[in-house]
Amino acid sequence: MSDVSDTNEVKTRSFTIRLTPEDQAALAELCDLYGLDRPGSIRRAVRQVLAWKQKLGKFGYFVPAGEVQPPEFLIRLERKDVHE
């Protein structure tokens, strides 16, 4: 089953969630940070978390916190001896 129909339209899904007052405040902060509406901010946060998960490994990325479009710097992660 494909998410794209014969007319090249992407099928979308909607859902409803209940947010605690704390979650609502966090979502409002996220919207301010991204400069997006609530659905756009949720979509971006989901994509960002999944992208971060995929980037973990022997090599990593340094990303400054709190920036909407942060630059990425490739870094190599090496385990050091306890005494170093």
N, CA, C and O of each residue as an XYZ file, in Angstrom:
336
protein
N       0.841     -1.177      0.000
C       0.000      0.000      0.000
C       0.882      1.235      0.000
O       1.806      1.329      0.809
N       0.627      2.156     -0.863
C       1.457      3.337     -1.033
C       0.789      4.562     -0.430
O      -0.438      4.646     -0.363
N       1.611      5.513      0.010
C       1.088      6.773      0.502
C       0.867      7.777     -0.626
O       0.395      8.887     -0.382
N       1.202      7.397     -1.850
C       1.040      8.292     -2.983
C       0.053      7.668     -3.954
O       0.223      6.522     -4.372
N      -0.976      8.419     -4.311
C      -1.984      7.905     -5.235
C      -1.519      8.109     -6.673
O      -0.444      8.656     -6.921
N      -2.348      7.660     -7.616
C      -2.002      7.769     -9.033
C      -1.900      9.219     -9.497
O      -1.241      9.491    -10.500
N      -2.529     10.148     -8.800
C      -2.489     11.552     -9.204
C      -1.381     12.311     -8.469
O      -1.392     13.541     -8.433
N      -0.422     11.578     -7.882
C       0.719     12.159     -7.176
C       0.322     12.986     -5.956
O       1.075     13.865     -5.537
N      -0.839     12.718     -5.388
C      -1.246     13.387     -4.161
C      -0.824     12.524     -2.986
O      -1.044     11.313     -2.986
N      -0.217     13.146     -1.985
C       0.216     12.422     -0.802
C      -0.972     12.296      0.138
O      -1.641     13.282      0.448
N      -1.223     11.079      0.585
C      -2.294     10.870      1.556
C      -1.802     11.327      2.917
O      -0.656     11.075      3.288
N      -2.657     11.989      3.649
C      -2.293     12.451      4.986
C      -3.239     11.830      6.002
O      -4.309     11.328      5.660
N      -2.814     11.879      7.262
C      -3.643     11.382      8.351
C      -3.702     12.463      9.418
O      -2.745     13.211      9.620
N      -4.815     12.532     10.083
C      -4.929     13.470     11.192
C      -5.234     12.676     12.455
O      -5.764     11.566     12.397
N      -4.894     13.256     13.583
C      -5.175     12.620     14.857
C      -5.390     13.695     15.903
O      -5.020     14.853     15.711
N      -5.985     13.302     16.996
C      -6.252     14.213     18.098
C      -5.531     13.707     19.330
O      -5.561     12.514     19.631
N      -4.885     14.615     20.041
C      -4.239     14.246     21.298
C      -4.690     15.215     22.381
O      -5.039     16.362     22.099
N      -4.679     14.746     23.605
C      -4.994     15.604     24.747
C      -3.680     16.001     25.400
O      -2.819     15.159     25.653
N      -3.536     17.290     25.668
C      -2.318     17.798     26.261
C      -2.590     18.315     27.673
O      -3.608     18.956     27.931
N      -1.669     18.024     28.567
C      -1.738     18.596     29.907
C      -1.391     20.082     29.789
O      -0.865     20.509     28.762
N      -1.673     20.858     30.804
C      -1.266     22.270     30.752
C       0.242     22.433     30.526
O       0.673     23.357     29.837
N       1.037     21.533     31.109
C       2.486     21.595     30.911
C       2.847     21.295     29.461
O       3.716     21.946     28.882
N       2.173     20.301     28.877
C       2.415     19.966     27.470
C       2.003     21.123     26.561
O       2.680     21.409     25.573
N       0.897     21.786     26.894
C       0.450     22.933     26.096
C       1.479     24.056     26.133
O       1.758     24.688     25.114
N       2.042     24.301     27.317
C       3.069     25.338     27.440
C       4.318     24.958     26.643
O       4.921     25.803     25.980
N       4.701     23.674     26.714
C       5.870     23.205     25.969
C       5.632     23.335     24.467
O       6.533     23.728     23.726
N       4.439     23.012     24.024
C       4.123     23.129     22.600
C       4.141     24.590     22.165
O       4.598     24.899     21.065
N       3.657     25.482     23.000
C       3.691     26.914     22.671
C       5.136     27.392     22.534
O       5.448     28.179     21.641
N       6.022     26.917     23.422
C       7.442     27.270     23.323
C       8.053     26.723     22.035
O       8.851     27.391     21.378
N       7.665     25.496     21.687
C       8.156     24.883     20.463
C       7.707     25.680     19.240
O       8.489     25.888     18.313
N       6.461     26.121     19.236
C       5.938     26.929     18.130
C       6.727     28.229     18.000
O       7.060     28.652     16.893
N       7.027     28.864     19.145
C       7.819     30.099     19.116
C       9.223     29.827     18.589
O       9.758     30.603     17.796
N       9.815     28.722     19.033
C      11.168     28.372     18.611
C      11.246     28.131     17.109
O      12.140     28.642     16.435
N      10.305     27.350     16.592
C      10.311     27.003     15.171
C       9.683     28.078     14.286
O       9.958     28.135     13.088
N       8.849     28.921     14.868
C       8.133     29.901     14.059
C       7.051     29.257     13.211
O       6.734     29.736     12.123
N       6.484     28.167     13.718
C       5.452     27.413     12.993
C       4.184     27.314     13.830
O       4.188     27.622     15.022
N       3.098     26.880     13.191
C       1.873     26.621     13.940
C       2.016     25.300     14.690
O       3.041     24.630     14.571
N       1.003     24.923     15.456
C       1.096     23.709     16.274
C       1.306     22.442     15.450
O       2.215     21.673     15.762
N       0.504     22.188     14.407
C       0.753     20.967     13.622
C       2.137     20.956     12.971
O       2.804     19.922     12.940
N       2.565     22.108     12.453
C       3.878     22.186     11.826
C       5.003     21.953     12.821
O       5.999     21.306     12.498
N       4.846     22.474     14.019
C       5.862     22.288     15.059
C       5.949     20.836     15.496
O       7.044     20.316     15.711
N       4.806     20.179     15.629
C       4.803     18.758     16.014
C       5.462     17.924     14.923
O       6.276     17.050     15.223
N       5.119     18.182     13.655
C       5.737     17.434     12.552
C       7.243     17.636     12.541
O       8.000     16.678     12.383
N       7.676     18.874     12.707
C       9.113     19.150     12.674
C       9.831     18.483     13.848
O      10.920     17.935     13.675
N       9.234     18.526     15.029
C       9.854     17.900     16.200
C       9.987     16.391     16.008
O      11.010     15.807     16.368
N       8.966     15.763     15.448
C       9.021     14.317     15.196
C      10.148     14.004     14.217
O      10.941     13.092     14.453
N      10.221     14.747     13.136
C      11.285     14.519     12.141
C      12.667     14.757     12.736
O      13.612     14.024     12.443
N      12.781     15.785     13.572
C      14.067     16.123     14.160
C      14.541     15.029     15.115
O      15.716     14.662     15.109
N      13.643     14.518     15.921
C      14.011     13.439     16.853
C      14.451     12.204     16.082
O      15.449     11.576     16.436
N      13.720     11.850     15.037
C      14.100     10.681     14.241
C      15.434     10.898     13.531
O      16.222      9.960     13.413
N      15.702     12.110     13.058
C      16.977     12.402     12.415
C      18.115     12.287     13.417
O      19.175     11.756     13.086
N      17.913     12.779     14.641
C      18.950     12.674     15.666
C      19.217     11.220     16.009
O      20.368     10.830     16.204
N      18.173     10.418     16.083
C      18.333      8.998     16.414
C      19.176      8.301     15.353
O      20.036      7.485     15.685
N      18.942      8.610     14.092
C      19.669      7.978     13.000
C      21.121      8.428     12.937
O      21.953      7.711     12.380
N      21.455      9.595     13.490
C      22.801     10.127     13.401
C      23.724      9.589     14.495
O      24.932      9.818     14.444
N      23.178      8.885     15.476
C      24.019      8.374     16.545
C      24.835      7.195     16.044
O      24.342      6.387     15.258
N      26.051      7.092     16.481
C      26.927      6.009     16.061
C      28.362      6.371     16.343
O      28.648      7.108     17.286
N      29.271      5.859     15.530
C      30.685      6.124     15.733
C      31.035      7.570     15.384
O      31.970      8.142     15.943
N      30.309      8.130     14.494
C      30.481      9.529     14.138
C      29.259     10.277     14.645
O      28.183      9.691     14.768
N      29.407     11.545     14.938
C      28.284     12.310     15.457
C      28.256     13.709     14.885
O      29.108     14.088     14.082
N      27.281     14.458     15.304
C      27.113     15.831     14.871
C      26.985     16.721     16.090
O      26.251     16.406     17.027
N      27.702     17.834     16.074
C      27.549     18.845     17.101
C      26.536     19.846     16.566
O      26.723     20.407     15.487
N      25.471     20.068     17.313
C      24.444     21.010     16.895
C      24.193     21.974     18.044
O      23.779     21.543     19.120
N      24.434     23.271     17.846
C      24.163     24.237     18.915
C      22.690     24.201     19.304
O      21.815     24.166     18.439
N      22.419     24.209     20.593
C      21.046     24.126     21.093
C      20.318     25.451     20.906
O      20.923     26.522     20.945
N      19.022     25.356     20.706
C      18.168     26.531     20.690
C      18.100     27.291     19.392
O      17.535     28.384     19.357
N      18.651     26.758     18.324
C      18.585     27.448     17.042
C      17.581     26.741     16.136
O      17.501     25.513     16.122
N      16.821     27.524     15.383
C      15.810     26.953     14.499
C      16.452     26.161     13.370
O      16.031     25.037     13.096
N      17.445     26.710     12.719
C      18.167     26.042     11.636
C      19.641     25.972     12.027
O      20.461     26.687     11.451
N      19.993     25.127     12.992
C      21.379     25.125     13.468
C      22.334     24.530     12.447
O      21.983     23.595     11.727
N      23.554     25.080     12.387
C      24.576     24.455     11.541
C      25.009     23.140     12.174
O      24.924     22.990     13.393
N      25.459     22.211     11.395
C      25.922     20.928     11.902
C      27.414     20.803     11.650
O      27.906     21.175     10.584
N      28.135     20.278     12.639
C      29.562     20.061     12.512
C      29.824     18.582     12.727
O      29.519     18.047     13.793
N      30.383     17.922     11.735
C      30.703     16.509     11.857
C      31.841     16.337     12.851
O      32.857     17.027     12.761
N      31.675     15.421     13.798
C      32.724     15.112     14.769
C      32.931     13.610     14.813
O      32.018     12.838     14.522
N      34.123     13.204     15.174
C      34.437     11.782     15.311
C      34.511     11.471     16.797
O      35.221     12.145     17.544
N      33.788     10.465     17.220
C      33.750     10.085     18.625
C      34.729      8.946     18.864
O      34.651      7.905     18.213
N      35.649      9.146     19.798
C      36.643      8.111     20.120
C      36.643      7.897     21.617
O      36.617      8.847     22.399
N      36.672      6.633     22.003
C      36.749      6.290     23.420
C      38.183      6.491     23.882
O      39.123      6.056     23.218
N      38.348      7.152     25.023
C      39.668      7.389     25.598
C      39.873      6.446     26.780
O      38.914      5.967     27.385
N      41.130      6.193     27.094
C      41.494      5.405     28.266
C      41.095      6.190     29.515
O      41.096      7.421     29.495
N      40.760      5.506     30.581
C      40.359      6.138     31.827
C      41.407      7.128     32.321
O      41.060      8.146     32.919
N      42.687      6.844     32.078
C      43.778      7.668     32.602
C      44.130      8.854     31.703
O      45.022      9.630     32.046
N      43.469      9.012     30.588
C      43.778     10.145     29.695
C      42.941     11.340     30.055
O      43.056     12.388     29.421
